[in-house]
Amino acid sequence: MSSKSLINRRPRVLPSNVQHFHQAMIMKRNKILAVSHNILGSRSRGCGFSDQTMHAEKSVVKNLGDLSQLNGATLFVYRFNAHNELRDSKPCPDCQQFLEKCMREYGLRKVVYSVEK
């Protein structure tokens, strides 16, 4: 899927509470199964670390719920700046490990992320 078609196809999820908007969606057979975005403070409520975020990659898998649906699916991660321009969204090392586990254990087929031109 080209970046232009990704921009046109992406669901309008709620904006993140950060300057650059990371969003993610899981698709299978051209059907959107789950969408999400970075969530500020989600992992740390009550732990004294209110500035922590749940990254979009983990949040979208959590929203999917049934991990068996990952089998054969593609996970898209994209980031837009305040001007709605695509930016790099390569997953962080922690998310890379998480996504590799999803591929190995649950059959996630592919991960696609946006890159800056």
Phi and psi restraints in degrees (range 20) as a CNS / XPLOR table:
assign (resid 1 and name C) (resid 2 and name N)
       (resid 2 and name CA) (resid 2 and name C) 1.0 -72.1 20.0 2
assign (resid 2 and name N) (resid 2 and name CA)
       (resid 2 and name C) (resid 3 and name N) 1.0 160.4 20.0 2
assign (resid 2 and name C) (resid 3 and name N)
       (resid 3 and name CA) (resid 3 and name C) 1.0 -63.7 20.0 2
assign (resid 3 and name N) (resid 3 and name CA)
       (resid 3 and name C) (resid 4 and name N) 1.0 -33.6 20.0 2
assign (resid 3 and name C) (resid 4 and name N)
       (resid 4 and name CA) (resid 4 and name C) 1.0 -66.1 20.0 2
assign (resid 4 and name N) (resid 4 and name CA)
       (resid 4 and name C) (resid 5 and name N) 1.0 -43.7 20.0 2
assign (resid 4 and name C) (resid 5 and name N)
       (resid 5 and name CA) (resid 5 and name C) 1.0 -70.1 20.0 2
assign (resid 5 and name N) (resid 5 and name CA)
       (resid 5 and name C) (resid 6 and name N) 1.0 -30.0 20.0 2
assign (resid 5 and name C) (resid 6 and name N)
       (resid 6 and name CA) (resid 6 and name C) 1.0 -64.4 20.0 2
assign (resid 6 and name N) (resid 6 and name CA)
       (resid 6 and name C) (resid 7 and name N) 1.0 -43.5 20.0 2
assign (resid 6 and name C) (resid 7 and name N)
       (resid 7 and name CA) (resid 7 and name C) 1.0 -60.4 20.0 2
assign (resid 7 and name N) (resid 7 and name CA)
       (resid 7 and name C) (resid 8 and name N) 1.0 -43.5 20.0 2
assign (resid 7 and name C) (resid 8 and name N)
       (resid 8 and name CA) (resid 8 and name C) 1.0 -71.3 20.0 2
assign (resid 8 and name N) (resid 8 and name CA)
       (resid 8 and name C) (resid 9 and name N) 1.0 -30.4 20.0 2
assign (resid 8 and name C) (resid 9 and name N)
       (resid 9 and name CA) (resid 9 and name C) 1.0 -86.9 20.0 2
assign (resid 9 and name N) (resid 9 and name CA)
       (resid 9 and name C) (resid 10 and name N) 1.0 -26.5 20.0 2
assign (resid 9 and name C) (resid 10 and name N)
       (resid 10 and name CA) (resid 10 and name C) 1.0 -57.9 20.0 2
assign (resid 10 and name N) (resid 10 and name CA)
       (resid 10 and name C) (resid 11 and name N) 1.0 136.8 20.0 2
assign (resid 10 and name C) (resid 11 and name N)
       (resid 11 and name CA) (resid 11 and name C) 1.0 -71.3 20.0 2
assign (resid 11 and name N) (resid 11 and name CA)
       (resid 11 and name C) (resid 12 and name N) 1.0 153.4 20.0 2
assign (resid 11 and name C) (resid 12 and name N)
       (resid 12 and name CA) (resid 12 and name C) 1.0 -87.3 20.0 2
assign (resid 12 and name N) (resid 12 and name CA)
       (resid 12 and name C) (resid 13 and name N) 1.0 84.4 20.0 2
assign (resid 12 and name C) (resid 13 and name N)
       (resid 13 and name CA) (resid 13 and name C) 1.0 -85.2 20.0 2
assign (resid 13 and name N) (resid 13 and name CA)
       (resid 13 and name C) (resid 14 and name N) 1.0 165.6 20.0 2
assign (resid 13 and name C) (resid 14 and name N)
       (resid 14 and name CA) (resid 14 and name C) 1.0 -60.3 20.0 2
assign (resid 14 and name N) (resid 14 and name CA)
       (resid 14 and name C) (resid 15 and name N) 1.0 141.4 20.0 2
assign (resid 14 and name C) (resid 15 and name N)
       (resid 15 and name CA) (resid 15 and name C) 1.0 -67.5 20.0 2
assign (resid 15 and name N) (resid 15 and name CA)
       (resid 15 and name C) (resid 16 and name N) 1.0 149.7 20.0 2
assign (resid 15 and name C) (resid 16 and name N)
       (resid 16 and name CA) (resid 16 and name C) 1.0 -70.0 20.0 2
assign (resid 16 and name N) (resid 16 and name CA)
       (resid 16 and name C) (resid 17 and name N) 1.0 168.2 20.0 2
assign (resid 16 and name C) (resid 17 and name N)
       (resid 17 and name CA) (resid 17 and name C) 1.0 -97.6 20.0 2
assign (resid 17 and name N) (resid 17 and name CA)
       (resid 17 and name C) (resid 18 and name N) 1.0 33.4 20.0 2
assign (resid 17 and name C) (resid 18 and name N)
       (resid 18 and name CA) (resid 18 and name C) 1.0 -130.4 20.0 2
assign (resid 18 and name N) (resid 18 and name CA)
       (resid 18 and name C) (resid 19 and name N) 1.0 165.9 20.0 2
assign (resid 18 and name C) (resid 19 and name N)
       (resid 19 and name CA) (resid 19 and name C) 1.0 -64.2 20.0 2
assign (resid 19 and name N) (resid 19 and name CA)
       (resid 19 and name C) (resid 20 and name N) 1.0 -43.4 20.0 2
assign (resid 19 and name C) (resid 20 and name N)
       (resid 20 and name CA) (resid 20 and name C) 1.0 -103.3 20.0 2
assign (resid 20 and name N) (resid 20 and name CA)
       (resid 20 and name C) (resid 21 and name N) 1.0 134.1 20.0 2
assign (resid 20 and name C) (resid 21 and name N)
       (resid 21 and name CA) (resid 21 and name C) 1.0 -96.2 20.0 2
assign (resid 21 and name N) (resid 21 and name CA)
       (resid 21 and name C) (resid 22 and name N) 1.0 104.1 20.0 2
assign (resid 21 and name C) (resid 22 and name N)
       (resid 22 and name CA) (resid 22 and name C) 1.0 -86.4 20.0 2
assign (resid 22 and name N) (resid 22 and name CA)
       (resid 22 and name C) (resid 23 and name N) 1.0 130.6 20.0 2
assign (resid 22 and name C) (resid 23 and name N)
       (resid 23 and name CA) (resid 23 and name C) 1.0 -133.4 20.0 2
assign (resid 23 and name N) (resid 23 and name CA)
       (resid 23 and name C) (resid 24 and name N) 1.0 158.1 20.0 2
assign (resid 23 and name C) (resid 24 and name N)
       (resid 24 and name CA) (resid 24 and name C) 1.0 -144.4 20.0 2
assign (resid 24 and name N) (resid 24 and name CA)
       (resid 24 and name C) (resid 25 and name N) 1.0 151.1 20.0 2
assign (resid 24 and name C) (resid 25 and name N)
       (resid 25 and name CA) (resid 25 and name C) 1.0 -145.4 20.0 2
assign (resid 25 and name N) (resid 25 and name CA)
       (resid 25 and name C) (resid 26 and name N) 1.0 151.0 20.0 2
assign (resid 25 and name C) (resid 26 and name N)
       (resid 26 and name CA) (resid 26 and name C) 1.0 -112.0 20.0 2
assign (resid 26 and name N) (resid 26 and name CA)
       (resid 26 and name C) (resid 27 and name N) 1.0 126.9 20.0 2
assign (resid 26 and name C) (resid 27 and name N)
       (resid 27 and name CA) (resid 27 and name C) 1.0 -124.9 20.0 2
assign (resid 27 and name N) (resid 27 and name CA)
       (resid 27 and name C) (resid 28 and name N) 1.0 147.2 20.0 2
assign (resid 27 and name C) (resid 28 and name N)
       (resid 28 and name CA) (resid 28 and name C) 1.0 -146.1 20.0 2
assign (resid 28 and name N) (resid 28 and name CA)
       (resid 28 and name C) (resid 29 and name N) 1.0 127.0 20.0 2
assign (resid 28 and name C) (resid 29 and name N)
       (resid 29 and name CA) (resid 29 and name C) 1.0 50.9 20.0 2
assign (resid 29 and name N) (resid 29 and name CA)
       (resid 29 and name C) (resid 30 and name N) 1.0 46.6 20.0 2
assign (resid 29 and name C) (resid 30 and name N)
       (resid 30 and name CA) (resid 30 and name C) 1.0 64.7 20.0 2
assign (resid 30 and name N) (resid 30 and name CA)
       (resid 30 and name C) (resid 31 and name N) 1.0 17.6 20.0 2
assign (resid 30 and name C) (resid 31 and name N)
       (resid 31 and name CA) (resid 31 and name C) 1.0 -115.8 20.0 2
assign (resid 31 and name N) (resid 31 and name CA)
       (resid 31 and name C) (resid 32 and name N) 1.0 132.4 20.0 2
assign (resid 31 and name C) (resid 32 and name N)
       (resid 32 and name CA) (resid 32 and name C) 1.0 -79.1 20.0 2
assign (resid 32 and name N) (resid 32 and name CA)
       (resid 32 and name C) (resid 33 and name N) 1.0 121.2 20.0 2
assign (resid 32 and name C) (resid 33 and name N)
       (resid 33 and name CA) (resid 33 and name C) 1.0 -94.9 20.0 2
assign (resid 33 and name N) (resid 33 and name CA)
       (resid 33 and name C) (resid 34 and name N) 1.0 -33.6 20.0 2
assign (resid 33 and name C) (resid 34 and name N)
       (resid 34 and name CA) (resid 34 and name C) 1.0 -159.5 20.0 2
assign (resid 34 and name N) (resid 34 and name CA)
       (resid 34 and name C) (resid 35 and name N) 1.0 150.1 20.0 2
assign (resid 34 and name C) (resid 35 and name N)
       (resid 35 and name CA) (resid 35 and name C) 1.0 -135.7 20.0 2
assign (resid 35 and name N) (resid 35 and name CA)
       (resid 35 and name C) (resid 36 and name N) 1.0 155.1 20.0 2
assign (resid 35 and name C) (resid 36 and name N)
       (resid 36 and name CA) (resid 36 and name C) 1.0 -167.1 20.0 2
assign (resid 36 and name N) (resid 36 and name CA)
       (resid 36 and name C) (resid 37 and name N) 1.0 -175.5 20.0 2
assign (resid 36 and name C) (resid 37 and name N)
       (resid 37 and name CA) (resid 37 and name C) 1.0 -153.6 20.0 2
assign (resid 37 and name N) (resid 37 and name CA)
       (resid 37 and name C) (resid 38 and name N) 1.0 173.5 20.0 2
assign (resid 37 and name C) (resid 38 and name N)
       (resid 38 and name CA) (resid 38 and name C) 1.0 -58.9 20.0 2
assign (resid 38 and name N) (resid 38 and name CA)
       (resid 38 and name C) (resid 39 and name N) 1.0 140.3 20.0 2
assign (resid 38 and name C) (resid 39 and name N)
       (resid 39 and name CA) (resid 39 and name C) 1.0 -122.9 20.0 2
assign (resid 39 and name N) (resid 39 and name CA)
       (resid 39 and name C) (resid 40 and name N) 1.0 113.5 20.0 2
assign (resid 39 and name C) (resid 40 and name N)
       (resid 40 and name CA) (resid 40 and name C) 1.0 -69.6 20.0 2
assign (resid 40 and name N) (resid 40 and name CA)
       (resid 40 and name C) (resid 41 and name N) 1.0 128.8 20.0 2
assign (resid 40 and name C) (resid 41 and name N)
       (resid 41 and name CA) (resid 41 and name C) 1.0 75.4 20.0 2
assign (resid 41 and name N) (resid 41 and name CA)
       (resid 41 and name C) (resid 42 and name N) 1.0 7.7 20.0 2
assign (resid 41 and name C) (resid 42 and name N)
       (resid 42 and name CA) (resid 42 and name C) 1.0 -71.7 20.0 2
assign (resid 42 and name N) (resid 42 and name CA)
       (resid 42 and name C) (resid 43 and name N) 1.0 -34.8 20.0 2
assign (resid 42 and name C) (resid 43 and name N)
       (resid 43 and name CA) (resid 43 and name C) 1.0 -82.9 20.0 2
assign (resid 43 and name N) (resid 43 and name CA)
       (resid 43 and name C) (resid 44 and name N) 1.0 -14.1 20.0 2
assign (resid 43 and name C) (resid 44 and name N)
       (resid 44 and name CA) (resid 44 and name C) 1.0 -121.7 20.0 2
assign (resid 44 and name N) (resid 44 and name CA)
       (resid 44 and name C) (resid 45 and name N) 1.0 11.0 20.0 2
assign (resid 44 and name C) (resid 45 and name N)
       (resid 45 and name CA) (resid 45 and name C) 1.0 -54.8 20.0 2
assign (resid 45 and name N) (resid 45 and name CA)
       (resid 45 and name C) (resid 46 and name N) 1.0 128.2 20.0 2
assign (resid 45 and name C) (resid 46 and name N)
       (resid 46 and name CA) (resid 46 and name C) 1.0 81.3 20.0 2
assign (resid 46 and name N) (resid 46 and name CA)
       (resid 46 and name C) (resid 47 and name N) 1.0 0.2 20.0 2
assign (resid 46 and name C) (resid 47 and name N)
       (resid 47 and name CA) (resid 47 and name C) 1.0 -106.4 20.0 2
assign (resid 47 and name N) (resid 47 and name CA)
       (resid 47 and name C) (resid 48 and name N) 1.0 -0.8 20.0 2
assign (resid 47 and name C) (resid 48 and name N)
       (resid 48 and name CA) (resid 48 and name C) 1.0 84.1 20.0 2
assign (resid 48 and name N) (resid 48 and name CA)
       (resid 48 and name C) (resid 49 and name N) 1.0 7.9 20.0 2
assign (resid 48 and name C) (resid 49 and name N)
       (resid 49 and name CA) (resid 49 and name C) 1.0 -122.1 20.0 2
assign (resid 49 and name N) (resid 49 and name CA)
       (resid 49 and name C) (resid 50 and name N) 1.0 69.8 20.0 2
assign (resid 49 and name C) (resid 50 and name N)
       (resid 50 and name CA) (resid 50 and name C) 1.0 -71.6 20.0 2
assign (resid 50 and name N) (resid 50 and name CA)
       (resid 50 and name C) (resid 51 and name N) 1.0 -10.6 20.0 2
assign (resid 50 and name C) (resid 51 and name N)
       (resid 51 and name CA) (resid 51 and name C) 1.0 -90.2 20.0 2
assign (resid 51 and name N) (resid 51 and name CA)
       (resid 51 and name C) (resid 52 and name N) 1.0 1.7 20.0 2
assign (resid 51 and name C) (resid 52 and name N)
       (resid 52 and name CA) (resid 52 and name C) 1.0 -75.9 20.0 2
assign (resid 52 and name N) (resid 52 and name CA)
       (resid 52 and name C) (resid 53 and name N) 1.0 152.2 20.0 2
assign (resid 52 and name C) (resid 53 and name N)
       (resid 53 and name CA) (resid 53 and name C) 1.0 -126.2 20.0 2
assign (resid 53 and name N) (resid 53 and name CA)
       (resid 53 and name C) (resid 54 and name N) 1.0 154.9 20.0 2
assign (resid 53 and name C) (resid 54 and name N)
       (resid 54 and name CA) (resid 54 and name C) 1.0 -94.7 20.0 2
assign (resid 54 and name N) (resid 54 and name CA)
       (resid 54 and name C) (resid 55 and name N) 1.0 121.5 20.0 2
assign (resid 54 and name C) (resid 55 and name N)
       (resid 55 and name CA) (resid 55 and name C) 1.0 -67.7 20.0 2
assign (resid 55 and name N) (resid 55 and name CA)
       (resid 55 and name C) (resid 56 and name N) 1.0 153.2 20.0 2
assign (resid 55 and name C) (resid 56 and name N)
       (resid 56 and name CA) (resid 56 and name C) 1.0 -57.2 20.0 2
assign (resid 56 and name N) (resid 56 and name CA)
       (resid 56 and name C) (resid 57 and name N) 1.0 -35.9 20.0 2
assign (resid 56 and name C) (resid 57 and name N)
       (resid 57 and name CA) (resid 57 and name C) 1.0 -61.0 20.0 2
assign (resid 57 and name N) (resid 57 and name CA)
       (resid 57 and name C) (resid 58 and name N) 1.0 -45.1 20.0 2
assign (resid 57 and name C) (resid 58 and name N)
       (resid 58 and name CA) (resid 58 and name C) 1.0 -75.2 20.0 2
assign (resid 58 and name N) (resid 58 and name CA)
       (resid 58 and name C) (resid 59 and name N) 1.0 -37.3 20.0 2
assign (resid 58 and name C) (resid 59 and name N)
       (resid 59 and name CA) (resid 59 and name C) 1.0 -63.7 20.0 2
assign (resid 59 and name N) (resid 59 and name CA)
       (resid 59 and name C) (resid 60 and name N) 1.0 -40.1 20.0 2
assign (resid 59 and name C) (resid 60 and name N)
       (resid 60 and name CA) (resid 60 and name C) 1.0 -69.3 20.0 2
assign (resid 60 and name N) (resid 60 and name CA)
       (resid 60 and name C) (resid 61 and name N) 1.0 -35.3 20.0 2
assign (resid 60 and name C) (resid 61 and name N)
       (resid 61 and name CA) (resid 61 and name C) 1.0 -68.2 20.0 2
assign (resid 61 and name N) (resid 61 and name CA)
       (resid 61 and name C) (resid 62 and name N) 1.0 -39.6 20.0 2
assign (resid 61 and name C) (resid 62 and name N)
       (resid 62 and name CA) (resid 62 and name C) 1.0 -61.2 20.0 2
assign (resid 62 and name N) (resid 62 and name CA)
       (resid 62 and name C) (resid 63 and name N) 1.0 -43.1 20.0 2
assign (resid 62 and name C) (resid 63 and name N)
       (resid 63 and name CA) (resid 63 and name C) 1.0 -65.0 20.0 2
assign (resid 63 and name N) (resid 63 and name CA)
       (resid 63 and name C) (resid 64 and name N) 1.0 -31.1 20.0 2
assign (resid 63 and name C) (resid 64 and name N)
       (resid 64 and name CA) (resid 64 and name C) 1.0 -62.4 20.0 2
assign (resid 64 and name N) (resid 64 and name CA)
       (resid 64 and name C) (resid 65 and name N) 1.0 -39.1 20.0 2
assign (resid 64 and name C) (resid 65 and name N)
       (resid 65 and name CA) (resid 65 and name C) 1.0 80.1 20.0 2
assign (resid 65 and name N) (resid 65 and name CA)
       (resid 65 and name C) (resid 66 and name N) 1.0 -74.9 20.0 2
assign (resid 65 and name C) (resid 66 and name N)
       (resid 66 and name CA) (resid 66 and name C) 1.0 -80.6 20.0 2
assign (resid 66 and name N) (resid 66 and name CA)
       (resid 66 and name C) (resid 67 and name N) 1.0 103.0 20.0 2
assign (resid 66 and name C) (resid 67 and name N)
       (resid 67 and name CA) (resid 67 and name C) 1.0 -65.4 20.0 2
assign (resid 67 and name N) (resid 67 and name CA)
       (resid 67 and name C) (resid 68 and name N) 1.0 -18.5 20.0 2
assign (resid 67 and name C) (resid 68 and name N)
       (resid 68 and name CA) (resid 68 and name C) 1.0 -65.4 20.0 2
assign (resid 68 and name N) (resid 68 and name CA)
       (resid 68 and name C) (resid 69 and name N) 1.0 -22.0 20.0 2
assign (resid 68 and name C) (resid 69 and name N)
       (resid 69 and name CA) (resid 69 and name C) 1.0 -70.2 20.0 2
assign (resid 69 and name N) (resid 69 and name CA)
       (resid 69 and name C) (resid 70 and name N) 1.0 -14.8 20.0 2
assign (resid 69 and name C) (resid 70 and name N)
       (resid 70 and name CA) (resid 70 and name C) 1.0 -68.2 20.0 2
assign (resid 70 and name N) (resid 70 and name CA)
       (resid 70 and name C) (resid 71 and name N) 1.0 -23.9 20.0 2
assign (resid 70 and name C) (resid 71 and name N)
       (resid 71 and name CA) (resid 71 and name C) 1.0 -59.5 20.0 2
assign (resid 71 and name N) (resid 71 and name CA)
       (resid 71 and name C) (resid 72 and name N) 1.0 114.3 20.0 2
assign (resid 71 and name C) (resid 72 and name N)
       (resid 72 and name CA) (resid 72 and name C) 1.0 84.0 20.0 2
assign (resid 72 and name N) (resid 72 and name CA)
       (resid 72 and name C) (resid 73 and name N) 1.0 1.8 20.0 2
assign (resid 72 and name C) (resid 73 and name N)
       (resid 73 and name CA) (resid 73 and name C) 1.0 -89.1 20.0 2
assign (resid 73 and name N) (resid 73 and name CA)
       (resid 73 and name C) (resid 74 and name N) 1.0 163.4 20.0 2
assign (resid 73 and name C) (resid 74 and name N)
       (resid 74 and name CA) (resid 74 and name C) 1.0 -117.4 20.0 2
assign (resid 74 and name N) (resid 74 and name CA)
       (resid 74 and name C) (resid 75 and name N) 1.0 134.4 20.0 2
assign (resid 74 and name C) (resid 75 and name N)
       (resid 75 and name CA) (resid 75 and name C) 1.0 -106.3 20.0 2
assign (resid 75 and name N) (resid 75 and name CA)
       (resid 75 and name C) (resid 76 and name N) 1.0 123.7 20.0 2
assign (resid 75 and name C) (resid 76 and name N)
       (resid 76 and name CA) (resid 76 and name C) 1.0 -103.9 20.0 2
assign (resid 76 and name N) (resid 76 and name CA)
       (resid 76 and name C) (resid 77 and name N) 1.0 134.7 20.0 2
assign (resid 76 and name C) (resid 77 and name N)
       (resid 77 and name CA) (resid 77 and name C) 1.0 -125.3 20.0 2
assign (resid 77 and name N) (resid 77 and name CA)
       (resid 77 and name C) (resid 78 and name N) 1.0 130.0 20.0 2
assign (resid 77 and name C) (resid 78 and name N)
       (resid 78 and name CA) (resid 78 and name C) 1.0 -143.6 20.0 2
assign (resid 78 and name N) (resid 78 and name CA)
       (resid 78 and name C) (resid 79 and name N) 1.0 153.5 20.0 2
assign (resid 78 and name C) (resid 79 and name N)
       (resid 79 and name CA) (resid 79 and name C) 1.0 -132.0 20.0 2
assign (resid 79 and name N) (resid 79 and name CA)
       (resid 79 and name C) (resid 80 and name N) 1.0 134.8 20.0 2
assign (resid 79 and name C) (resid 80 and name N)
       (resid 80 and name CA) (resid 80 and name C) 1.0 -122.9 20.0 2
assign (resid 80 and name N) (resid 80 and name CA)
       (resid 80 and name C) (resid 81 and name N) 1.0 144.4 20.0 2
assign (resid 80 and name C) (resid 81 and name N)
       (resid 81 and name CA) (resid 81 and name C) 1.0 -86.4 20.0 2
assign (resid 81 and name N) (resid 81 and name CA)
       (resid 81 and name C) (resid 82 and name N) 1.0 -174.5 20.0 2
assign (resid 81 and name C) (resid 82 and name N)
       (resid 82 and name CA) (resid 82 and name C) 1.0 -63.2 20.0 2
assign (resid 82 and name N) (resid 82 and name CA)
       (resid 82 and name C) (resid 83 and name N) 1.0 -17.9 20.0 2
assign (resid 82 and name C) (resid 83 and name N)
       (resid 83 and name CA) (resid 83 and name C) 1.0 -98.0 20.0 2
assign (resid 83 and name N) (resid 83 and name CA)
       (resid 83 and name C) (resid 84 and name N) 1.0 13.0 20.0 2
assign (resid 83 and name C) (resid 84 and name N)
       (resid 84 and name CA) (resid 84 and name C) 1.0 63.0 20.0 2
assign (resid 84 and name N) (resid 84 and name CA)
       (resid 84 and name C) (resid 85 and name N) 1.0 31.2 20.0 2
assign (resid 84 and name C) (resid 85 and name N)
       (resid 85 and name CA) (resid 85 and name C) 1.0 -98.3 20.0 2
assign (resid 85 and name N) (resid 85 and name CA)
       (resid 85 and name C) (resid 86 and name N) 1.0 138.4 20.0 2
assign (resid 85 and name C) (resid 86 and name N)
       (resid 86 and name CA) (resid 86 and name C) 1.0 -64.7 20.0 2
assign (resid 86 and name N) (resid 86 and name CA)
       (resid 86 and name C) (resid 87 and name N) 1.0 140.3 20.0 2
assign (resid 86 and name C) (resid 87 and name N)
       (resid 87 and name CA) (resid 87 and name C) 1.0 -131.0 20.0 2
assign (resid 87 and name N) (resid 87 and name CA)
       (resid 87 and name C) (resid 88 and name N) 1.0 167.7 20.0 2
assign (resid 87 and name C) (resid 88 and name N)
       (resid 88 and name CA) (resid 88 and name C) 1.0 -61.2 20.0 2
assign (resid 88 and name N) (resid 88 and name CA)
       (resid 88 and name C) (resid 89 and name N) 1.0 136.8 20.0 2
assign (resid 88 and name C) (resid 89 and name N)
       (resid 89 and name CA) (resid 89 and name C) 1.0 -136.2 20.0 2
assign (resid 89 and name N) (resid 89 and name CA)
       (resid 89 and name C) (resid 90 and name N) 1.0 30.0 20.0 2
assign (resid 89 and name C) (resid 90 and name N)
       (resid 90 and name CA) (resid 90 and name C) 1.0 -55.5 20.0 2
assign (resid 90 and name N) (resid 90 and name CA)
       (resid 90 and name C) (resid 91 and name N) 1.0 129.6 20.0 2
assign (resid 90 and name C) (resid 91 and name N)
       (resid 91 and name CA) (resid 91 and name C) 1.0 -59.5 20.0 2
assign (resid 91 and name N) (resid 91 and name CA)
       (resid 91 and name C) (resid 92 and name N) 1.0 145.9 20.0 2
assign (resid 91 and name C) (resid 92 and name N)
       (resid 92 and name CA) (resid 92 and name C) 1.0 -66.8 20.0 2
assign (resid 92 and name N) (resid 92 and name CA)
       (resid 92 and name C) (resid 93 and name N) 1.0 165.6 20.0 2
assign (resid 92 and name C) (resid 93 and name N)
       (resid 93 and name CA) (resid 93 and name C) 1.0 -55.4 20.0 2
assign (resid 93 and name N) (resid 93 and name CA)
       (resid 93 and name C) (resid 94 and name N) 1.0 -39.4 20.0 2
assign (resid 93 and name C) (resid 94 and name N)
       (resid 94 and name CA) (resid 94 and name C) 1.0 -64.2 20.0 2
assign (resid 94 and name N) (resid 94 and name CA)
       (resid 94 and name C) (resid 95 and name N) 1.0 -44.6 20.0 2
assign (resid 94 and name C) (resid 95 and name N)
       (resid 95 and name CA) (resid 95 and name C) 1.0 -68.5 20.0 2
assign (resid 95 and name N) (resid 95 and name CA)
       (resid 95 and name C) (resid 96 and name N) 1.0 -35.0 20.0 2
assign (resid 95 and name C) (resid 96 and name N)
       (resid 96 and name CA) (resid 96 and name C) 1.0 -59.4 20.0 2
assign (resid 96 and name N) (resid 96 and name CA)
       (resid 96 and name C) (resid 97 and name N) 1.0 -44.4 20.0 2
assign (resid 96 and name C) (resid 97 and name N)
       (resid 97 and name CA) (resid 97 and name C) 1.0 -63.0 20.0 2
assign (resid 97 and name N) (resid 97 and name CA)
       (resid 97 and name C) (resid 98 and name N) 1.0 -42.7 20.0 2
assign (resid 97 and name C) (resid 98 and name N)
       (resid 98 and name CA) (resid 98 and name C) 1.0 -60.7 20.0 2
assign (resid 98 and name N) (resid 98 and name CA)
       (resid 98 and name C) (resid 99 and name N) 1.0 -44.9 20.0 2
assign (resid 98 and name C) (resid 99 and name N)
       (resid 99 and name CA) (resid 99 and name C) 1.0 -68.9 20.0 2
assign (resid 99 and name N) (resid 99 and name CA)
       (resid 99 and name C) (resid 100 and name N) 1.0 -37.1 20.0 2
assign (resid 99 and name C) (resid 100 and name N)
       (resid 100 and name CA) (resid 100 and name C) 1.0 -61.5 20.0 2
assign (resid 100 and name N) (resid 100 and name CA)
       (resid 100 and name C) (resid 101 and name N) 1.0 -39.4 20.0 2
assign (resid 100 and name C) (resid 101 and name N)
       (resid 101 and name CA) (resid 101 and name C) 1.0 -63.9 20.0 2
assign (resid 101 and name N) (resid 101 and name CA)
       (resid 101 and name C) (resid 102 and name N) 1.0 -41.6 20.0 2
assign (resid 101 and name C) (resid 102 and name N)
       (resid 102 and name CA) (resid 102 and name C) 1.0 -61.6 20.0 2
assign (resid 102 and name N) (resid 102 and name CA)
       (resid 102 and name C) (resid 103 and name N) 1.0 -37.1 20.0 2
assign (resid 102 and name C) (resid 103 and name N)
       (resid 103 and name CA) (resid 103 and name C) 1.0 -69.9 20.0 2
assign (resid 103 and name N) (resid 103 and name CA)
       (resid 103 and name C) (resid 104 and name N) 1.0 -46.5 20.0 2
assign (resid 103 and name C) (resid 104 and name N)
       (resid 104 and name CA) (resid 104 and name C) 1.0 -69.0 20.0 2
assign (resid 104 and name N) (resid 104 and name CA)
       (resid 104 and name C) (resid 105 and name N) 1.0 -45.5 20.0 2
assign (resid 104 and name C) (resid 105 and name N)
       (resid 105 and name CA) (resid 105 and name C) 1.0 -95.8 20.0 2
assign (resid 105 and name N) (resid 105 and name CA)
       (resid 105 and name C) (resid 106 and name N) 1.0 -25.6 20.0 2
assign (resid 105 and name C) (resid 106 and name N)
       (resid 106 and name CA) (resid 106 and name C) 1.0 -121.1 20.0 2
assign (resid 106 and name N) (resid 106 and name CA)
       (resid 106 and name C) (resid 107 and name N) 1.0 -0.2 20.0 2
assign (resid 106 and name C) (resid 107 and name N)
       (resid 107 and name CA) (resid 107 and name C) 1.0 81.3 20.0 2
assign (resid 107 and name N) (resid 107 and name CA)
       (resid 107 and name C) (resid 108 and name N) 1.0 17.8 20.0 2
assign (resid 107 and name C) (resid 108 and name N)
       (resid 108 and name CA) (resid 108 and name C) 1.0 -54.9 20.0 2
assign (resid 108 and name N) (resid 108 and name CA)
       (resid 108 and name C) (resid 109 and name N) 1.0 125.8 20.0 2
assign (resid 108 and name C) (resid 109 and name N)
       (resid 109 and name CA) (resid 109 and name C) 1.0 -78.3 20.0 2
assign (resid 109 and name N) (resid 109 and name CA)
       (resid 109 and name C) (resid 110 and name N) 1.0 -43.7 20.0 2
assign (resid 109 and name C) (resid 110 and name N)
       (resid 110 and name CA) (resid 110 and name C) 1.0 -157.0 20.0 2
assign (resid 110 and name N) (resid 110 and name CA)
       (resid 110 and name C) (resid 111 and name N) 1.0 151.4 20.0 2
assign (resid 110 and name C) (resid 111 and name N)
       (resid 111 and name CA) (resid 111 and name C) 1.0 -121.8 20.0 2
assign (resid 111 and name N) (resid 111 and name CA)
       (resid 111 and name C) (resid 112 and name N) 1.0 127.9 20.0 2
assign (resid 111 and name C) (resid 112 and name N)
       (resid 112 and name CA) (resid 112 and name C) 1.0 -120.9 20.0 2
assign (resid 112 and name N) (resid 112 and name CA)
       (resid 112 and name C) (resid 113 and name N) 1.0 131.4 20.0 2
assign (resid 112 and name C) (resid 113 and name N)
       (resid 113 and name CA) (resid 113 and name C) 1.0 -130.9 20.0 2
assign (resid 113 and name N) (resid 113 and name CA)
       (resid 113 and name C) (resid 114 and name N) 1.0 153.4 20.0 2
assign (resid 113 and name C) (resid 114 and name N)
       (resid 114 and name CA) (resid 114 and name C) 1.0 -75.2 20.0 2
assign (resid 114 and name N) (resid 114 and name CA)
       (resid 114 and name C) (resid 115 and name N) 1.0 151.4 20.0 2
assign (resid 114 and name C) (resid 115 and name N)
       (resid 115 and name CA) (resid 115 and name C) 1.0 -130.8 20.0 2
assign (resid 115 and name N) (resid 115 and name CA)
       (resid 115 and name C) (resid 116 and name N) 1.0 149.0 20.0 2
assign (resid 115 and name C) (resid 116 and name N)
       (resid 116 and name CA) (resid 116 and name C) 1.0 -76.2 20.0 2
assign (resid 116 and name N) (resid 116 and name CA)
       (resid 116 and name C) (resid 117 and name N) 1.0 141.3 20.0 2
